[in-house]
Amino acid sequence: MIPFFYALLFELKILFYFFKKVISSKLLVEKKKKNTIIKHMILYLFDNMEGKCQILFFQMNKKVFLNTTKMM
C-alpha cells in the first residue's frame, strides 16, 4: 500500500509542477490582461500544493527508513 502512496504523491508533484510551468509561461505572454490576478492566484495554489506533496513524500520516506532500520 505504501508504494502506491509514493507513486501517487510523486505523480501529483509532477502534475502540479507541470501546471505551474504552463500557467507561468502564459503569464509571460499575457502581462496586460485583466485575468492575470486569477492566474497568479492559481499559480500560487499549484506551487503550494507541489510543496505539500514534496513534504509528504519526504516524511513518508523518513518513516519507512526509520522502520526498516529498527528491524535490522
KOLLOKOL-20173 format. One record per atom (N, C-alpha, C, O, CB): atom name; x, y, z; residue in one letter. Coordinates in Angstrom, 1 decimal. Glycine has a CB too. Example, Ala and Ser with C-alpha at 12.3 -4.5 7.8 and 13.67 -1.06 7.14 Angstrom:
% residues 2
<pt site="N" c1="13.2" c2="-5.7" c3="7.8" code="A"/>
<pt site="CA" c1="12.3" c2="-4.5" c3="7.8" code="A"/>
<pt site="C" c1="13.2" c2="-3.3" c3="7.8" code="A"/>
<pt site="O" c1="14.2" c2="-3.3" c3="8.5" code="A"/>
<pt site="CB" c1="11.3" c2="-4.5" c3="9.0" code="A"/>
<pt site="N" c1="12.8" c2="-2.2" c3="7.1" code="S"/>
<pt site="CA" c1="13.7" c2="-1.1" c3="7.1" code="S"/>
<pt site="C" c1="12.9" c2="0.0" c3="7.9" code="S"/>
<pt site="O" c1="13.4" c2="1.1" c3="8.0" code="S"/>
<pt site="CB" c1="14.1" c2="-0.6" c3="5.7" code="S"/>
This chain:
% residues 72
<pt site="N" c1="0.8" c2="-1.2" c3="0.0" code="M"/>
<pt site="CA" c1="0.0" c2="0.0" c3="0.0" code="M"/>
<pt site="C" c1="0.9" c2="1.3" c3="0.0" code="M"/>
<pt site="O" c1="0.5" c2="2.3" c3="-0.6" code="M"/>
<pt site="CB" c1="-0.9" c2="0.0" c3="1.2" code="M"/>
<pt site="N" c1="2.0" c2="1.2" c3="0.7" code="I"/>
<pt site="CA" c1="2.9" c2="2.4" c3="0.8" code="I"/>
<pt site="C" c1="3.5" c2="2.8" c3="-0.6" code="I"/>
<pt site="O" c1="3.5" c2="3.9" c3="-0.9" code="I"/>
<pt site="CB" c1="4.0" c2="2.1" c3="1.8" code="I"/>
<pt site="N" c1="3.9" c2="1.8" c3="-1.4" code="P"/>
<pt site="CA" c1="4.4" c2="2.2" c3="-2.8" code="P"/>
<pt site="C" c1="3.4" c2="2.9" c3="-3.6" code="P"/>
<pt site="O" c1="3.7" c2="3.8" c3="-4.4" code="P"/>
<pt site="CB" c1="4.9" c2="1.0" c3="-3.5" code="P"/>
<pt site="N" c1="2.1" c2="2.6" c3="-3.4" code="F"/>
<pt site="CA" c1="1.0" c2="3.2" c3="-4.1" code="F"/>
<pt site="C" c1="1.0" c2="4.7" c3="-3.7" code="F"/>
<pt site="O" c1="0.8" c2="5.6" c3="-4.6" code="F"/>
<pt site="CB" c1="-0.3" c2="2.6" c3="-3.8" code="F"/>
<pt site="N" c1="1.1" c2="5.0" c3="-2.4" code="F"/>
<pt site="CA" c1="1.1" c2="6.4" c3="-2.0" code="F"/>
<pt site="C" c1="2.3" c2="7.2" c3="-2.5" code="F"/>
<pt site="O" c1="2.2" c2="8.3" c3="-2.8" code="F"/>
<pt site="CB" c1="1.0" c2="6.5" c3="-0.5" code="F"/>
<pt site="N" c1="3.5" c2="6.5" c3="-2.5" code="Y"/>
<pt site="CA" c1="4.7" c2="7.1" c3="-3.1" code="Y"/>
<pt site="C" c1="4.4" c2="7.5" c3="-4.5" code="Y"/>
<pt site="O" c1="4.7" c2="8.6" c3="-4.9" code="Y"/>
<pt site="CB" c1="5.9" c2="6.1" c3="-3.0" code="Y"/>
<pt site="N" c1="3.9" c2="6.6" c3="-5.3" code="A"/>
<pt site="CA" c1="3.7" c2="6.9" c3="-6.7" code="A"/>
<pt site="C" c1="2.7" c2="8.0" c3="-6.9" code="A"/>
<pt site="O" c1="2.8" c2="8.9" c3="-7.7" code="A"/>
<pt site="CB" c1="3.2" c2="5.6" c3="-7.4" code="A"/>
<pt site="N" c1="1.6" c2="8.0" c3="-6.1" code="L"/>
<pt site="CA" c1="0.6" c2="9.0" c3="-6.2" code="L"/>
<pt site="C" c1="1.1" c2="10.4" c3="-5.8" code="L"/>
<pt site="O" c1="0.9" c2="11.3" c3="-6.5" code="L"/>
<pt site="CB" c1="-0.6" c2="8.6" c3="-5.2" code="L"/>
<pt site="N" c1="1.9" c2="10.4" c3="-4.7" code="L"/>
<pt site="CA" c1="2.5" c2="11.7" c3="-4.3" code="L"/>
<pt site="C" c1="3.4" c2="12.2" c3="-5.4" code="L"/>
<pt site="O" c1="3.5" c2="13.4" c3="-5.7" code="L"/>
<pt site="CB" c1="3.2" c2="11.6" c3="-3.0" code="L"/>
<pt site="N" c1="4.2" c2="11.3" c3="-6.0" code="F"/>
<pt site="CA" c1="5.2" c2="11.7" c3="-7.0" code="F"/>
<pt site="C" c1="4.5" c2="12.2" c3="-8.2" code="F"/>
<pt site="O" c1="4.9" c2="13.2" c3="-8.8" code="F"/>
<pt site="CB" c1="6.1" c2="10.6" c3="-7.3" code="F"/>
<pt site="N" c1="3.4" c2="11.5" c3="-8.6" code="E"/>
<pt site="CA" c1="2.6" c2="12.0" c3="-9.8" code="E"/>
<pt site="C" c1="2.0" c2="13.3" c3="-9.5" code="E"/>
<pt site="O" c1="1.9" c2="14.2" c3="-10.4" code="E"/>
<pt site="CB" c1="1.6" c2="10.9" c3="-10.2" code="E"/>
<pt site="N" c1="1.4" c2="13.5" c3="-8.4" code="L"/>
<pt site="CA" c1="0.8" c2="14.8" c3="-8.0" code="L"/>
<pt site="C" c1="1.8" c2="15.9" c3="-8.0" code="L"/>
<pt site="O" c1="1.5" c2="17.0" c3="-8.5" code="L"/>
<pt site="CB" c1="0.1" c2="14.7" c3="-6.7" code="L"/>
<pt site="N" c1="3.0" c2="15.6" c3="-7.5" code="K"/>
<pt site="CA" c1="4.0" c2="16.7" c3="-7.5" code="K"/>
<pt site="C" c1="4.4" c2="17.1" c3="-8.9" code="K"/>
<pt site="O" c1="4.5" c2="18.2" c3="-9.2" code="K"/>
<pt site="CB" c1="5.3" c2="16.1" c3="-6.8" code="K"/>
<pt site="N" c1="4.6" c2="16.1" c3="-9.8" code="I"/>
<pt site="CA" c1="4.9" c2="16.4" c3="-11.2" code="I"/>
<pt site="C" c1="3.7" c2="17.1" c3="-11.9" code="I"/>
<pt site="O" c1="4.0" c2="18.0" c3="-12.7" code="I"/>
<pt site="CB" c1="5.2" c2="15.1" c3="-12.0" code="I"/>
<pt site="N" c1="2.5" c2="16.7" c3="-11.6" code="L"/>
<pt site="CA" c1="1.3" c2="17.4" c3="-12.2" code="L"/>
<pt site="C" c1="1.3" c2="18.8" c3="-11.8" code="L"/>
<pt site="O" c1="1.0" c2="19.7" c3="-12.6" code="L"/>
<pt site="CB" c1="0.1" c2="16.6" c3="-11.8" code="L"/>
<pt site="N" c1="1.4" c2="19.1" c3="-10.5" code="F"/>
<pt site="CA" c1="1.4" c2="20.5" c3="-10.0" code="F"/>
<pt site="C" c1="2.5" c2="21.3" c3="-10.6" code="F"/>
<pt site="O" c1="2.4" c2="22.5" c3="-10.9" code="F"/>
<pt site="CB" c1="1.5" c2="20.5" c3="-8.5" code="F"/>
<pt site="N" c1="3.7" c2="20.7" c3="-10.7" code="Y"/>
<pt site="CA" c1="4.9" c2="21.4" c3="-11.3" code="Y"/>
<pt site="C" c1="4.6" c2="21.7" c3="-12.8" code="Y"/>
<pt site="O" c1="4.9" c2="22.8" c3="-13.3" code="Y"/>
<pt site="CB" c1="6.1" c2="20.5" c3="-11.2" code="Y"/>
<pt site="N" c1="4.0" c2="20.8" c3="-13.5" code="F"/>
<pt site="CA" c1="3.6" c2="21.0" c3="-14.9" code="F"/>
<pt site="C" c1="2.6" c2="22.1" c3="-15.1" code="F"/>
<pt site="O" c1="2.8" c2="23.0" c3="-15.9" code="F"/>
<pt site="CB" c1="3.1" c2="19.7" c3="-15.6" code="F"/>
<pt site="N" c1="1.6" c2="22.1" c3="-14.3" code="F"/>
<pt site="CA" c1="0.6" c2="23.2" c3="-14.3" code="F"/>
<pt site="C" c1="1.2" c2="24.5" c3="-14.0" code="F"/>
<pt site="O" c1="0.8" c2="25.5" c3="-14.6" code="F"/>
<pt site="CB" c1="-0.6" c2="22.9" c3="-13.4" code="F"/>
<pt site="N" c1="2.1" c2="24.5" c3="-13.0" code="K"/>
<pt site="CA" c1="2.8" c2="25.7" c3="-12.6" code="K"/>
<pt site="C" c1="3.6" c2="26.3" c3="-13.8" code="K"/>
<pt site="O" c1="3.5" c2="27.5" c3="-14.0" code="K"/>
<pt site="CB" c1="3.7" c2="25.5" c3="-11.4" code="K"/>
<pt site="N" c1="4.3" c2="25.5" c3="-14.5" code="K"/>
<pt site="CA" c1="5.1" c2="25.9" c3="-15.6" code="K"/>
<pt site="C" c1="4.2" c2="26.4" c3="-16.8" code="K"/>
<pt site="O" c1="4.5" c2="27.4" c3="-17.4" code="K"/>
<pt site="CB" c1="5.9" c2="24.8" c3="-16.2" code="K"/>
<pt site="N" c1="3.1" c2="25.7" c3="-17.0" code="V"/>
<pt site="CA" c1="2.2" c2="26.2" c3="-18.1" code="V"/>
<pt site="C" c1="1.6" c2="27.5" c3="-17.8" code="V"/>
<pt site="O" c1="1.5" c2="28.4" c3="-18.6" code="V"/>
<pt site="CB" c1="1.0" c2="25.1" c3="-18.3" code="V"/>
<pt site="N" c1="1.1" c2="27.7" c3="-16.6" code="I"/>
<pt site="CA" c1="0.5" c2="29.0" c3="-16.2" code="I"/>
<pt site="C" c1="1.5" c2="30.1" c3="-16.2" code="I"/>
<pt site="O" c1="1.2" c2="31.2" c3="-16.6" code="I"/>
<pt site="CB" c1="-0.2" c2="28.8" c3="-14.8" code="I"/>
<pt site="N" c1="2.7" c2="29.8" c3="-15.7" code="S"/>
<pt site="CA" c1="3.7" c2="30.9" c3="-15.6" code="S"/>
<pt site="C" c1="4.1" c2="31.3" c3="-17.0" code="S"/>
<pt site="O" c1="4.4" c2="32.4" c3="-17.3" code="S"/>
<pt site="CB" c1="4.9" c2="30.4" c3="-14.8" code="S"/>
<pt site="N" c1="4.2" c2="30.3" c3="-18.0" code="S"/>
<pt site="CA" c1="4.5" c2="30.7" c3="-19.3" code="S"/>
<pt site="C" c1="3.4" c2="31.5" c3="-20.0" code="S"/>
<pt site="O" c1="3.7" c2="32.4" c3="-20.8" code="S"/>
<pt site="CB" c1="4.8" c2="29.4" c3="-20.2" code="S"/>
<pt site="N" c1="2.2" c2="31.2" c3="-19.7" code="K"/>
<pt site="CA" c1="1.0" c2="32.0" c3="-20.2" code="K"/>
<pt site="C" c1="1.0" c2="33.4" c3="-19.6" code="K"/>
<pt site="O" c1="0.7" c2="34.4" c3="-20.2" code="K"/>
<pt site="CB" c1="-0.3" c2="31.3" c3="-19.9" code="K"/>
<pt site="N" c1="1.5" c2="33.5" c3="-18.3" code="L"/>
<pt site="CA" c1="1.5" c2="34.8" c3="-17.7" code="L"/>
<pt site="C" c1="2.6" c2="35.7" c3="-18.3" code="L"/>
<pt site="O" c1="2.4" c2="36.9" c3="-18.4" code="L"/>
<pt site="CB" c1="1.8" c2="34.7" c3="-16.2" code="L"/>
<pt site="N" c1="3.7" c2="35.1" c3="-18.8" code="L"/>
<pt site="CA" c1="4.7" c2="35.9" c3="-19.5" code="L"/>
<pt site="C" c1="4.2" c2="36.5" c3="-20.8" code="L"/>
<pt site="O" c1="4.5" c2="37.6" c3="-21.2" code="L"/>
<pt site="CB" c1="5.9" c2="35.0" c3="-19.8" code="L"/>
<pt site="N" c1="3.3" c2="35.7" c3="-21.5" code="V"/>
<pt site="CA" c1="2.7" c2="36.2" c3="-22.8" code="V"/>
<pt site="C" c1="1.7" c2="37.3" c3="-22.5" code="V"/>
<pt site="O" c1="1.6" c2="38.3" c3="-23.2" code="V"/>
<pt site="CB" c1="2.1" c2="35.0" c3="-23.5" code="V"/>
<pt site="N" c1="0.8" c2="37.0" c3="-21.5" code="E"/>
<pt site="CA" c1="-0.4" c2="37.9" c3="-21.3" code="E"/>
<pt site="C" c1="-0.1" c2="38.8" c3="-20.1" code="E"/>
<pt site="O" c1="-0.7" c2="38.6" c3="-19.0" code="E"/>
<pt site="CB" c1="-1.6" c2="37.1" c3="-21.1" code="E"/>
<pt site="N" c1="0.7" c2="39.8" c3="-20.2" code="K"/>
<pt site="CA" c1="1.0" c2="40.6" c3="-19.0" code="K"/>
<pt site="C" c1="0.0" c2="41.7" c3="-18.7" code="K"/>
<pt site="O" c1="-0.2" c2="42.0" c3="-17.6" code="K"/>
<pt site="CB" c1="2.4" c2="41.3" c3="-19.2" code="K"/>
<pt site="N" c1="-0.7" c2="42.2" c3="-19.7" code="K"/>
<pt site="CA" c1="-1.5" c2="43.3" c3="-19.5" code="K"/>
<pt site="C" c1="-3.0" c2="43.0" c3="-19.6" code="K"/>
<pt site="O" c1="-3.9" c2="43.9" c3="-19.7" code="K"/>
<pt site="CB" c1="-1.3" c2="44.4" c3="-20.6" code="K"/>
<pt site="N" c1="-3.4" c2="41.7" c3="-19.5" code="K"/>
<pt site="CA" c1="-4.8" c2="41.4" c3="-19.5" code="K"/>
<pt site="C" c1="-5.3" c2="41.4" c3="-18.0" code="K"/>
<pt site="O" c1="-4.6" c2="41.4" c3="-17.1" code="K"/>
<pt site="CB" c1="-5.0" c2="40.0" c3="-20.1" code="K"/>
<pt site="N" c1="-6.7" c2="41.4" c3="-17.9" code="K"/>
<pt site="CA" c1="-7.3" c2="41.6" c3="-16.6" code="K"/>
<pt site="C" c1="-7.3" c2="40.3" c3="-15.8" code="K"/>
<pt site="O" c1="-7.3" c2="40.4" c3="-14.5" code="K"/>
<pt site="CB" c1="-8.7" c2="42.0" c3="-16.8" code="K"/>
<pt site="N" c1="-7.2" c2="39.2" c3="-16.4" code="N"/>
<pt site="CA" c1="-7.3" c2="37.9" c3="-15.6" code="N"/>
<pt site="C" c1="-6.0" c2="37.4" c3="-15.1" code="N"/>
<pt site="O" c1="-5.8" c2="36.3" c3="-14.7" code="N"/>
<pt site="CB" c1="-7.9" c2="36.8" c3="-16.5" code="N"/>
<pt site="N" c1="-4.9" c2="38.3" c3="-15.1" code="T"/>
<pt site="CA" c1="-3.6" c2="37.8" c3="-14.6" code="T"/>
<pt site="C" c1="-3.6" c2="37.6" c3="-13.1" code="T"/>
<pt site="O" c1="-2.9" c2="36.8" c3="-12.6" code="T"/>
<pt site="CB" c1="-2.6" c2="38.8" c3="-15.0" code="T"/>
<pt site="N" c1="-4.5" c2="38.4" c3="-12.4" code="I"/>
<pt site="CA" c1="-4.5" c2="38.2" c3="-10.9" code="I"/>
<pt site="C" c1="-5.0" c2="36.8" c3="-10.6" code="I"/>
<pt site="O" c1="-4.5" c2="36.1" c3="-9.7" code="I"/>
<pt site="CB" c1="-5.4" c2="39.3" c3="-10.3" code="I"/>
<pt site="N" c1="-6.0" c2="36.3" c3="-11.3" code="I"/>
<pt site="CA" c1="-6.6" c2="35.0" c3="-11.1" code="I"/>
<pt site="C" c1="-5.5" c2="33.9" c3="-11.4" code="I"/>
<pt site="O" c1="-5.4" c2="33.0" c3="-10.7" code="I"/>
<pt site="CB" c1="-7.9" c2="34.7" c3="-11.9" code="I"/>
<pt site="N" c1="-4.8" c2="34.2" c3="-12.5" code="K"/>
<pt site="CA" c1="-3.7" c2="33.2" c3="-12.9" code="K"/>
<pt site="C" c1="-2.6" c2="33.2" c3="-11.8" code="K"/>
<pt site="O" c1="-2.0" c2="32.1" c3="-11.5" code="K"/>
<pt site="CB" c1="-3.2" c2="33.5" c3="-14.3" code="K"/>
<pt site="N" c1="-2.3" c2="34.4" c3="-11.3" code="H"/>
<pt site="CA" c1="-1.3" c2="34.4" c3="-10.2" code="H"/>
<pt site="C" c1="-1.8" c2="33.6" c3="-9.0" code="H"/>
<pt site="O" c1="-1.0" c2="33.0" c3="-8.3" code="H"/>
<pt site="CB" c1="-0.9" c2="35.9" c3="-9.9" code="H"/>
<pt site="N" c1="-3.0" c2="33.7" c3="-8.7" code="M"/>
<pt site="CA" c1="-3.6" c2="33.0" c3="-7.5" code="M"/>
<pt site="C" c1="-3.5" c2="31.5" c3="-7.8" code="M"/>
<pt site="O" c1="-3.2" c2="30.7" c3="-6.9" code="M"/>
<pt site="CB" c1="-5.0" c2="33.5" c3="-7.2" code="M"/>
<pt site="N" c1="-3.9" c2="31.1" c3="-9.0" code="I"/>
<pt site="CA" c1="-3.8" c2="29.7" c3="-9.3" code="I"/>
<pt site="C" c1="-2.4" c2="29.2" c3="-9.3" code="I"/>
<pt site="O" c1="-2.1" c2="28.1" c3="-8.8" code="I"/>
<pt site="CB" c1="-4.4" c2="29.4" c3="-10.7" code="I"/>
<pt site="N" c1="-1.5" c2="30.0" c3="-9.8" code="L"/>
<pt site="CA" c1="0.0" c2="29.6" c3="-9.8" code="L"/>
<pt site="C" c1="0.4" c2="29.5" c3="-8.3" code="L"/>
<pt site="O" c1="1.2" c2="28.5" c3="-8.0" code="L"/>
<pt site="CB" c1="0.8" c2="30.7" c3="-10.5" code="L"/>
<pt site="N" c1="0.0" c2="30.3" c3="-7.4" code="Y"/>
<pt site="CA" c1="0.4" c2="30.2" c3="-6.0" code="Y"/>
<pt site="C" c1="-0.2" c2="28.9" c3="-5.4" code="Y"/>
<pt site="O" c1="0.5" c2="28.3" c3="-4.7" code="Y"/>
<pt site="CB" c1="-0.1" c2="31.5" c3="-5.2" code="Y"/>
<pt site="N" c1="-1.4" c2="28.6" c3="-5.8" code="L"/>
<pt site="CA" c1="-2.1" c2="27.4" c3="-5.3" code="L"/>
<pt site="C" c1="-1.3" c2="26.2" c3="-5.7" code="L"/>
<pt site="O" c1="-1.0" c2="25.3" c3="-4.9" code="L"/>
<pt site="CB" c1="-3.5" c2="27.3" c3="-5.8" code="L"/>
<pt site="N" c1="-0.9" c2="26.1" c3="-7.0" code="F"/>
<pt site="CA" c1="-0.2" c2="24.9" c3="-7.5" code="F"/>
<pt site="C" c1="1.2" c2="24.9" c3="-6.9" code="F"/>
<pt site="O" c1="1.6" c2="23.8" c3="-6.6" code="F"/>
<pt site="CB" c1="-0.1" c2="25.0" c3="-9.0" code="F"/>
<pt site="N" c1="1.8" c2="26.0" c3="-6.7" code="D"/>
<pt site="CA" c1="3.1" c2="26.0" c3="-6.0" code="D"/>
<pt site="C" c1="3.0" c2="25.5" c3="-4.6" code="D"/>
<pt site="O" c1="3.9" c2="24.7" c3="-4.1" code="D"/>
<pt site="CB" c1="3.7" c2="27.4" c3="-6.0" code="D"/>
<pt site="N" c1="2.0" c2="25.9" c3="-3.9" code="N"/>
<pt site="CA" c1="1.7" c2="25.4" c3="-2.5" code="N"/>
<pt site="C" c1="1.5" c2="23.9" c3="-2.5" code="N"/>
<pt site="O" c1="2.0" c2="23.2" c3="-1.6" code="N"/>
<pt site="CB" c1="0.6" c2="26.2" c3="-1.9" code="N"/>
<pt site="N" c1="0.6" c2="23.5" c3="-3.4" code="M"/>
<pt site="CA" c1="0.3" c2="22.0" c3="-3.4" code="M"/>
<pt site="C" c1="1.5" c2="21.2" c3="-3.8" code="M"/>
<pt site="O" c1="1.7" c2="20.1" c3="-3.2" code="M"/>
<pt site="CB" c1="-0.9" c2="21.8" c3="-4.4" code="M"/>
<pt site="N" c1="2.3" c2="21.7" c3="-4.7" code="E"/>
<pt site="CA" c1="3.5" c2="20.9" c3="-5.0" code="E"/>
<pt site="C" c1="4.5" c2="20.8" c3="-3.8" code="E"/>
<pt site="O" c1="5.0" c2="19.8" c3="-3.6" code="E"/>
<pt site="CB" c1="4.3" c2="21.6" c3="-6.2" code="E"/>
<pt site="N" c1="4.6" c2="21.9" c3="-3.1" code="G"/>
<pt site="CA" c1="5.4" c2="21.9" c3="-1.9" code="G"/>
<pt site="C" c1="4.9" c2="20.9" c3="-0.8" code="G"/>
<pt site="O" c1="5.6" c2="20.2" c3="-0.2" code="G"/>
<pt site="CB" c1="5.5" c2="23.3" c3="-1.3" code="G"/>
<pt site="N" c1="3.5" c2="20.9" c3="-0.6" code="K"/>
<pt site="CA" c1="2.9" c2="20.0" c3="0.3" code="K"/>
<pt site="C" c1="3.2" c2="18.5" c3="-0.1" code="K"/>
<pt site="O" c1="3.4" c2="17.7" c3="0.8" code="K"/>
<pt site="CB" c1="1.5" c2="20.3" c3="0.5" code="K"/>
<pt site="N" c1="3.0" c2="18.2" c3="-1.4" code="C"/>
<pt site="CA" c1="3.3" c2="16.9" c3="-1.8" code="C"/>
<pt site="C" c1="4.7" c2="16.5" c3="-1.6" code="C"/>
<pt site="O" c1="5.0" c2="15.3" c3="-1.2" code="C"/>
<pt site="CB" c1="3.0" c2="16.7" c3="-3.4" code="C"/>
<pt site="N" c1="5.6" c2="17.4" c3="-1.8" code="Q"/>
<pt site="CA" c1="7.1" c2="17.1" c3="-1.6" code="Q"/>
<pt site="C" c1="7.3" c2="16.8" c3="-0.1" code="Q"/>
<pt site="O" c1="8.1" c2="15.9" c3="0.2" code="Q"/>
<pt site="CB" c1="7.9" c2="18.2" c3="-2.1" code="Q"/>
<pt site="N" c1="6.7" c2="17.6" c3="0.8" code="I"/>
<pt site="CA" c1="6.9" c2="17.4" c3="2.2" code="I"/>
<pt site="C" c1="6.4" c2="16.1" c3="2.6" code="I"/>
<pt site="O" c1="7.0" c2="15.3" c3="3.4" code="I"/>
<pt site="CB" c1="6.2" c2="18.6" c3="3.0" code="I"/>
<pt site="N" c1="5.2" c2="15.7" c3="2.2" code="L"/>
<pt site="CA" c1="4.6" c2="14.4" c3="2.5" code="L"/>
<pt site="C" c1="5.5" c2="13.3" c3="2.0" code="L"/>
<pt site="O" c1="5.6" c2="12.3" c3="2.7" code="L"/>
<pt site="CB" c1="3.2" c2="14.3" c3="1.9" code="L"/>
<pt site="N" c1="6.0" c2="13.4" c3="0.8" code="F"/>
<pt site="CA" c1="6.8" c2="12.4" c3="0.2" code="F"/>
<pt site="C" c1="8.1" c2="12.2" c3="1.0" code="F"/>
<pt site="O" c1="8.5" c2="11.0" c3="1.3" code="F"/>
<pt site="CB" c1="7.3" c2="12.8" c3="-1.2" code="F"/>
<pt site="N" c1="8.7" c2="13.3" c3="1.5" code="F"/>
<pt site="CA" c1="9.9" c2="13.1" c3="2.3" code="F"/>
<pt site="C" c1="9.6" c2="12.6" c3="3.7" code="F"/>
<pt site="O" c1="10.4" c2="11.8" c3="4.3" code="F"/>
<pt site="CB" c1="10.6" c2="14.5" c3="2.4" code="F"/>
<pt site="N" c1="8.4" c2="12.9" c3="4.3" code="Q"/>
<pt site="CA" c1="8.0" c2="12.4" c3="5.6" code="Q"/>
<pt site="C" c1="7.8" c2="10.9" c3="5.5" code="Q"/>
<pt site="O" c1="8.2" c2="10.2" c3="6.4" code="Q"/>
<pt site="CB" c1="6.8" c2="13.1" c3="6.1" code="Q"/>
<pt site="N" c1="7.1" c2="10.5" c3="4.4" code="M"/>
<pt site="CA" c1="6.9" c2="9.0" c3="4.2" code="M"/>
<pt site="C" c1="8.2" c2="8.3" c3="4.1" code="M"/>
<pt site="O" c1="8.4" c2="7.2" c3="4.6" code="M"/>
<pt site="CB" c1="6.0" c2="8.8" c3="3.0" code="M"/>
<pt site="N" c1="9.1" c2="8.9" c3="3.3" code="N"/>
<pt site="CA" c1="10.5" c2="8.3" c3="3.1" code="N"/>
<pt site="C" c1="11.2" c2="8.1" c3="4.5" code="N"/>
<pt site="O" c1="11.8" c2="7.1" c3="4.7" code="N"/>
<pt site="CB" c1="11.3" c2="9.1" c3="2.1" code="N"/>
<pt site="N" c1="11.1" c2="9.1" c3="5.3" code="K"/>
<pt site="CA" c1="11.7" c2="9.1" c3="6.6" code="K"/>
<pt site="C" c1="11.1" c2="8.0" c3="7.5" code="K"/>
<pt site="O" c1="11.9" c2="7.3" c3="8.2" code="K"/>
<pt site="CB" c1="11.6" c2="10.5" c3="7.3" code="K"/>
<pt site="N" c1="9.8" c2="7.9" c3="7.5" code="K"/>
<pt site="CA" c1="9.2" c2="6.9" c3="8.3" code="K"/>
<pt site="C" c1="9.6" c2="5.5" c3="7.9" code="K"/>
<pt site="O" c1="9.9" c2="4.6" c3="8.7" code="K"/>
<pt site="CB" c1="7.6" c2="7.0" c3="8.3" code="K"/>
<pt site="N" c1="9.6" c2="5.2" c3="6.6" code="V"/>
<pt site="CA" c1="9.9" c2="3.9" c3="6.1" code="V"/>
<pt site="C" c1="11.4" c2="3.6" c3="6.4" code="V"/>
<pt site="O" c1="11.7" c2="2.5" c3="6.8" code="V"/>
<pt site="CB" c1="9.7" c2="3.8" c3="4.5" code="V"/>
<pt site="N" c1="12.3" c2="4.6" c3="6.2" code="F"/>
<pt site="CA" c1="13.7" c2="4.4" c3="6.6" code="F"/>
<pt site="C" c1="13.9" c2="4.1" c3="8.0" code="F"/>
<pt site="O" c1="14.6" c2="3.2" c3="8.4" code="F"/>
<pt site="CB" c1="14.5" c2="5.6" c3="6.2" code="F"/>
<pt site="N" c1="13.2" c2="4.8" c3="8.9" code="L"/>
<pt site="CA" c1="13.3" c2="4.6" c3="10.3" code="L"/>
<pt site="C" c1="12.8" c2="3.2" c3="10.7" code="L"/>
<pt site="O" c1="13.3" c2="2.5" c3="11.6" code="L"/>
<pt site="CB" c1="12.6" c2="5.7" c3="11.1" code="L"/>
<pt site="N" c1="11.6" c2="2.8" c3="10.1" code="N"/>
<pt site="CA" c1="11.1" c2="1.5" c3="10.4" code="N"/>
<pt site="C" c1="12.0" c2="0.4" c3="10.0" code="N"/>
<pt site="O" c1="12.1" c2="-0.7" c3="10.6" code="N"/>
<pt site="CB" c1="9.7" c2="1.3" c3="9.8" code="N"/>
<pt site="N" c1="12.6" c2="0.5" c3="8.8" code="T"/>
<pt site="CA" c1="13.5" c2="-0.6" c3="8.3" code="T"/>
<pt site="C" c1="14.8" c2="-0.6" c3="9.1" code="T"/>
<pt site="O" c1="15.3" c2="-1.7" c3="9.3" code="T"/>
<pt site="CB" c1="13.8" c2="-0.4" c3="6.8" code="T"/>
<pt site="N" c1="15.3" c2="0.5" c3="9.6" code="T"/>
<pt site="CA" c1="16.5" c2="0.4" c3="10.4" code="T"/>
<pt site="C" c1="16.2" c2="-0.1" c3="11.8" code="T"/>
<pt site="O" c1="17.1" c2="-0.7" c3="12.4" code="T"/>
<pt site="CB" c1="17.1" c2="1.8" c3="10.6" code="T"/>
<pt site="N" c1="15.0" c2="0.0" c3="12.3" code="K"/>
<pt site="CA" c1="14.6" c2="-0.6" c3="13.6" code="K"/>
<pt site="C" c1="14.6" c2="-2.1" c3="13.5" code="K"/>
<pt site="O" c1="14.9" c2="-2.8" c3="14.5" code="K"/>
<pt site="CB" c1="13.3" c2="0.0" c3="14.1" code="K"/>
<pt site="N" c1="14.1" c2="-2.6" c3="12.3" code="M"/>
<pt site="CA" c1="14.0" c2="-4.0" c3="12.2" code="M"/>
<pt site="C" c1="15.4" c2="-4.7" c3="12.1" code="M"/>
<pt site="O" c1="15.5" c2="-5.9" c3="12.4" code="M"/>
<pt site="CB" c1="13.2" c2="-4.4" c3="10.9" code="M"/>
<pt site="N" c1="16.4" c2="-4.0" c3="11.7" code="M"/>
<pt site="CA" c1="17.7" c2="-4.6" c3="11.5" code="M"/>
<pt site="C" c1="18.4" c2="-4.9" c3="12.8" code="M"/>
<pt site="O" c1="19.6" c2="-5.4" c3="12.8" code="M"/>
<pt site="CB" c1="18.6" c2="-3.8" c3="10.6" code="M"/>
